[in-house]
């Protein structure tokens, strides 16, 4: 279960046995939501959010912060997904210390 980003208390990660579509789990304050990155013709078409069964979802404020982060870093998340799940490479967690806004 590699962490891929840390951002002001938010942890962005993959589970080791993931499935399509490309998505990232986000935890904050013992809550978690999942952000699906929908692609079309090699470009991000849409980012959708869903709940993880059995875990309380992120608050609406935290959901907005996490979604904005995923939008900004979507291409990097896709690269990390591809490296980890397709190329079977190790991914490194990056700590982001500058706020998006």
MARBA-3410 file (N, C-alpha, C, O; in Angstrom, 1 decimal):
101
0.8,-1.2,0.0,0.0,0.0,0.0,0.9,1.2,0.0,1.1,1.8,1.1 ~ 1.4,1.6,-1.1,2.3,2.7,-1.2,1.7,4.1,-1.0,0.7,4.4,-1.7 ~ 2.2,4.9,-0.2,1.8,6.3,-0.1,2.5,7.0,-1.3,3.7,6.7,-1.6 ~ 1.8,7.9,-1.9,2.4,8.6,-3.1,2.6,10.1,-2.8,3.5,10.7,-3.4 ~ 1.7,10.7,-2.0,1.8,12.1,-1.6,1.4,12.3,-0.1,0.5,11.6,0.4
2.0,13.3,0.5,1.6,13.8,1.8,1.4,15.3,1.6,2.3,16.0,1.0 ~ 0.3,15.8,2.1,0.0,17.2,1.9,-0.8,17.7,3.0,-2.0,17.5,3.1 ~ -0.2,18.4,4.0,-0.8,19.1,5.1,-1.8,18.2,5.8,-3.0,18.5,6.0 ~ -1.4,17.0,6.2,-2.2,16.0,6.9,-3.0,15.1,6.0,-3.5,14.1,6.6 ~ -3.0,15.3,4.8,-3.7,14.4,3.8,-2.6,13.3,3.3,-1.5,13.7,3.1
-3.1,12.1,3.2,-2.2,11.0,2.7,-2.9,10.5,1.5,-4.0,10.0,1.5 ~ -2.2,10.5,0.3,-2.7,10.0,-0.9,-1.9,8.7,-1.2,-0.7,8.6,-1.1 ~ -2.7,7.6,-1.5,-2.0,6.3,-1.6,-2.8,5.4,-2.6,-4.0,5.6,-2.9 ~ -2.1,4.3,-2.9,-2.7,3.2,-3.7,-2.8,2.0,-2.8,-2.0,1.9,-1.9 ~ -3.7,1.1,-3.0,-3.7,-0.2,-2.4,-2.9,-1.1,-3.4,-2.8,-0.9,-4.6
-2.3,-2.1,-2.9,-1.4,-3.0,-3.7,-2.1,-3.9,-4.7,-1.6,-4.3,-5.6 ~ -3.4,-4.1,-4.4,-4.2,-5.0,-5.3,-5.3,-4.1,-6.0,-6.5,-4.5,-6.0 ~ -4.9,-3.1,-6.7,-5.9,-2.2,-7.3,-6.5,-2.7,-8.6,-6.1,-3.7,-9.1 ~ -7.4,-1.9,-9.1,-8.2,-2.2,-10.3,-8.4,-0.9,-11.0,-8.3,0.2,-10.5 ~ -8.9,-1.1,-12.3,-9.2,0.1,-13.1,-10.6,0.6,-12.5,-11.3,-0.1,-12.0
-10.9,1.9,-12.7,-10.0,2.9,-13.4,-8.9,3.4,-12.5,-8.9,3.0,-11.3 ~ -8.0,4.1,-13.0,-6.9,4.7,-12.2,-7.6,5.5,-11.1,-8.5,6.3,-11.4 ~ -7.2,5.3,-9.9,-7.8,6.1,-8.8,-6.7,6.2,-7.6,-5.8,5.4,-7.6 ~ -7.0,7.1,-6.7,-6.2,7.3,-5.6,-7.0,7.4,-4.3,-8.1,8.1,-4.4 ~ -6.6,6.8,-3.3,-7.3,6.9,-2.0,-6.7,8.1,-1.2,-5.5,8.3,-1.3
-7.6,8.8,-0.5,-7.1,9.9,0.3,-7.6,9.8,1.7,-8.8,9.7,1.9 ~ -6.7,9.8,2.7,-7.1,9.8,4.1,-6.8,11.1,4.7,-5.8,11.8,4.4 ~ -7.6,11.5,5.7,-7.4,12.7,6.5,-8.3,12.6,7.7,-9.5,12.3,7.6 ~ -7.7,12.7,8.9,-8.5,12.7,10.1,-9.3,11.4,10.3,-10.5,11.4,10.6 ~ -8.7,10.2,9.9,-9.3,8.9,10.0,-10.6,8.7,9.1,-11.4,7.9,9.4
-10.6,9.5,8.1,-11.7,9.4,7.1,-11.0,9.2,5.7,-9.8,9.5,5.6 ~ -11.8,8.7,4.8,-11.2,8.3,3.5,-12.2,8.4,2.4,-13.3,8.1,2.5 ~ -11.7,8.9,1.2,-12.5,8.9,0.0,-11.6,8.5,-1.1,-10.4,8.5,-1.0 ~ -12.2,8.1,-2.2,-11.5,7.6,-3.4,-11.8,8.5,-4.6,-12.9,8.8,-4.8 ~ -10.7,8.9,-5.3,-10.9,9.7,-6.5,-10.5,9.0,-7.7,-9.3,8.6,-7.9
-11.5,8.8,-8.6,-11.3,8.1,-9.9,-10.8,9.1,-10.9,-11.4,10.2,-11.0 ~ -9.8,8.8,-11.7,-9.3,9.6,-12.8,-9.8,9.0,-14.1,-9.2,7.9,-14.5 ~ -10.7,9.6,-14.7,-11.3,9.0,-16.0,-10.5,9.6,-17.1,-10.5,10.8,-17.3 ~ -10.0,8.7,-18.0,-9.2,9.2,-19.1,-10.0,8.9,-20.4,-10.8,8.0,-20.5 ~ -9.7,9.8,-21.4,-10.2,9.6,-22.8,-9.1,10.1,-23.7,-8.6,11.3,-23.6
-8.7,9.3,-24.7,-7.7,9.7,-25.7,-6.4,10.2,-25.0,-5.8,11.1,-25.4 ~ -6.0,9.5,-23.9,-4.8,9.9,-23.2,-4.8,11.1,-22.4,-3.7,11.6,-21.9 ~ -6.0,11.7,-22.2,-6.1,12.9,-21.4,-7.1,12.7,-20.3,-8.1,11.9,-20.4 ~ -6.9,13.5,-19.2,-7.9,13.4,-18.1,-9.2,14.0,-18.6,-9.2,15.2,-19.0 ~ -10.2,13.3,-18.5,-11.6,13.8,-18.9,-12.4,14.2,-17.7,-13.1,15.2,-17.8
-12.2,13.5,-16.6,-13.1,13.8,-15.4,-12.5,13.1,-14.2,-11.8,12.1,-14.3 ~ -12.7,13.7,-13.1,-12.3,13.2,-11.8,-13.6,13.0,-11.0,-14.3,14.0,-10.7 ~ -13.9,11.8,-10.5,-15.1,11.5,-9.8,-14.7,11.0,-8.4,-13.6,10.5,-8.2 ~ -15.6,11.2,-7.4,-15.3,10.8,-6.1,-16.3,9.7,-5.6,-17.5,9.7,-6.0 ~ -15.8,8.8,-4.8,-16.7,7.8,-4.3,-16.2,7.5,-2.8,-15.1,7.8,-2.4
-17.1,6.8,-2.1,-16.8,6.4,-0.7,-16.1,5.1,-0.7,-16.4,4.2,-1.6 ~ -15.3,4.8,0.3,-14.8,3.5,0.5,-15.7,2.8,1.5,-15.9,3.3,2.6 ~ -16.1,1.6,1.1,-17.0,0.9,2.0,-16.4,0.6,3.4,-15.3,0.2,3.5 ~ -17.2,1.0,4.4,-16.8,0.7,5.8,-16.0,1.8,6.4,-15.5,1.6,7.5 ~ -15.7,2.9,5.7,-14.9,3.9,6.2,-15.6,5.3,6.0,-16.2,5.5,5.0
-15.7,6.1,7.1,-16.4,7.4,6.9,-15.7,8.2,5.8,-14.4,8.2,5.8 ~ -16.4,8.9,5.0,-15.8,9.7,3.9,-15.2,11.0,4.4,-15.5,11.5,5.6 ~ -14.4,11.6,3.6,-13.8,12.9,4.0,-14.9,13.9,4.2,-16.0,13.8,3.6 ~ -14.7,14.9,5.1,-15.7,16.0,5.2,-15.8,16.7,3.9,-14.9,16.6,3.0 ~ -16.8,17.5,3.7,-17.0,18.2,2.4,-15.8,19.2,2.2,-15.4,19.4,1.1
-15.3,19.8,3.2,-14.2,20.8,3.1,-12.9,20.0,2.7,-12.2,20.4,1.8 ~ -12.7,18.9,3.4,-11.5,18.1,3.1,-11.6,17.4,1.7,-10.6,17.3,0.9 ~ -12.8,17.1,1.3,-13.1,16.6,-0.1,-12.7,17.6,-1.1,-12.1,17.2,-2.1 ~ -13.1,18.8,-0.9,-12.7,19.9,-1.9,-11.2,20.1,-2.0,-10.7,20.2,-3.1 ~ -10.5,20.0,-0.8,-9.1,20.2,-0.8,-8.4,19.0,-1.6,-7.5,19.2,-2.4
-8.9,17.8,-1.3,-8.3,16.6,-1.9,-8.6,16.6,-3.4,-7.7,16.2,-4.2 ~ -9.8,17.0,-3.8,-10.1,17.0,-5.2,-9.3,18.0,-6.0,-8.8,17.7,-7.1 ~ -9.1,19.2,-5.4,-8.2,20.2,-6.0,-6.8,19.6,-6.2,-6.2,19.8,-7.3 ~ -6.3,19.0,-5.2,-5.0,18.4,-5.2,-4.9,17.3,-6.4,-4.0,17.3,-7.2 ~ -5.9,16.5,-6.4,-5.9,15.4,-7.5,-6.0,16.1,-8.9,-5.3,15.6,-9.8
-6.8,17.1,-9.0,-6.8,17.8,-10.3,-5.5,18.4,-10.7,-5.0,18.2,-11.9 ~ -4.8,19.0,-9.8,-3.5,19.6,-10.1,-2.4,18.5,-10.4,-1.6,18.7,-11.2 ~ -2.5,17.4,-9.6,-1.4,16.4,-9.7,-1.9,15.2,-10.5,-1.2,14.1,-10.4 ~ -3.0,15.3,-11.2,-3.5,14.1,-11.9,-2.5,13.4,-12.8,-2.4,12.2,-12.8 ~ -1.8,14.2,-13.6,-0.8,13.5,-14.5,0.3,12.8,-13.7,0.8,11.8,-14.1
0.7,13.4,-12.6,1.7,12.7,-11.8,1.2,11.5,-11.1,1.9,10.5,-11.0 ~ -0.1,11.5,-10.7,-0.7,10.4,-10.1,-0.8,9.2,-11.1,-0.5,8.1,-10.8 ~ -1.2,9.6,-12.4,-1.2,8.6,-13.4,0.2,8.0,-13.7,0.3,6.8,-13.9 ~ 1.2,8.8,-13.7,2.6,8.3,-13.9,2.9,7.4,-12.8,3.5,6.3,-13.0 ~ 2.6,7.7,-11.5,3.0,6.8,-10.4,2.2,5.5,-10.5,2.7,4.5,-10.2
0.9,5.6,-10.9,0.0,4.4,-11.0,0.7,3.5,-12.1,0.8,2.3,-11.9 ~ 1.0,4.1,-13.2,1.6,3.3,-14.3,2.9,2.7,-13.9,3.2,1.5,-14.2 ~ 3.8,3.4,-13.3,5.0,2.9,-12.8,4.8,1.7,-11.8,5.5,0.7,-11.9 ~ 3.9,1.9,-10.9,3.7,0.9,-9.8,3.0,-0.3,-10.3,3.4,-1.5,-10.1 ~ 1.9,-0.2,-11.0,1.0,-1.3,-11.4,1.4,-1.9,-12.8,1.2,-3.1,-12.9
1.9,-1.1,-13.7,2.2,-1.7,-15.0,3.7,-2.0,-15.1,4.0,-3.1,-15.5 ~ 4.5,-1.1,-14.7,6.0,-1.3,-14.9,6.6,-2.0,-13.7,7.8,-2.4,-13.7 ~ 5.8,-2.2,-12.6,6.2,-2.9,-11.4,7.4,-2.2,-10.8,8.3,-2.9,-10.2 ~ 7.4,-0.9,-10.8,8.5,-0.1,-10.2,8.1,0.4,-8.8,6.9,0.5,-8.5 ~ 9.0,0.7,-8.0,8.8,1.2,-6.7,8.5,2.7,-6.9,9.1,3.4,-7.7
7.5,3.2,-6.1,7.2,4.7,-6.2,7.6,5.3,-4.9,7.5,4.7,-3.8 ~ 7.9,6.5,-5.0,8.4,7.3,-3.8,7.3,8.3,-3.4,6.7,8.9,-4.2 ~ 7.1,8.4,-2.1,6.2,9.3,-1.5,6.8,10.7,-1.6,7.9,10.9,-1.2 ~ 6.0,11.7,-2.1,6.5,13.1,-2.1,5.7,13.9,-1.1,4.4,13.8,-1.1 ~ 6.4,14.7,-0.3,5.7,15.6,0.6,5.6,16.9,0.0,6.7,17.5,-0.4
4.4,17.5,-0.1,4.2,18.8,-0.7,4.0,19.8,0.4,3.1,19.6,1.2 ~ 4.9,20.7,0.5,5.0,21.7,1.6,4.4,23.1,1.2,4.4,24.0,2.0 ~ 4.0,23.2,0.0,3.5,24.5,-0.5,2.0,24.3,-0.8,1.6,23.4,-1.5 ~ 1.1,25.2,-0.2,-0.3,25.1,-0.5,-0.6,25.4,-1.9,0.0,26.2,-2.6 ~ -1.7,24.7,-2.4,-2.1,25.0,-3.8,-2.6,26.4,-4.0,-2.4,27.0,-5.0
-3.4,26.9,-3.0,-4.0,28.2,-3.1,-3.5,29.1,-2.0,-3.9,30.2,-1.9
END
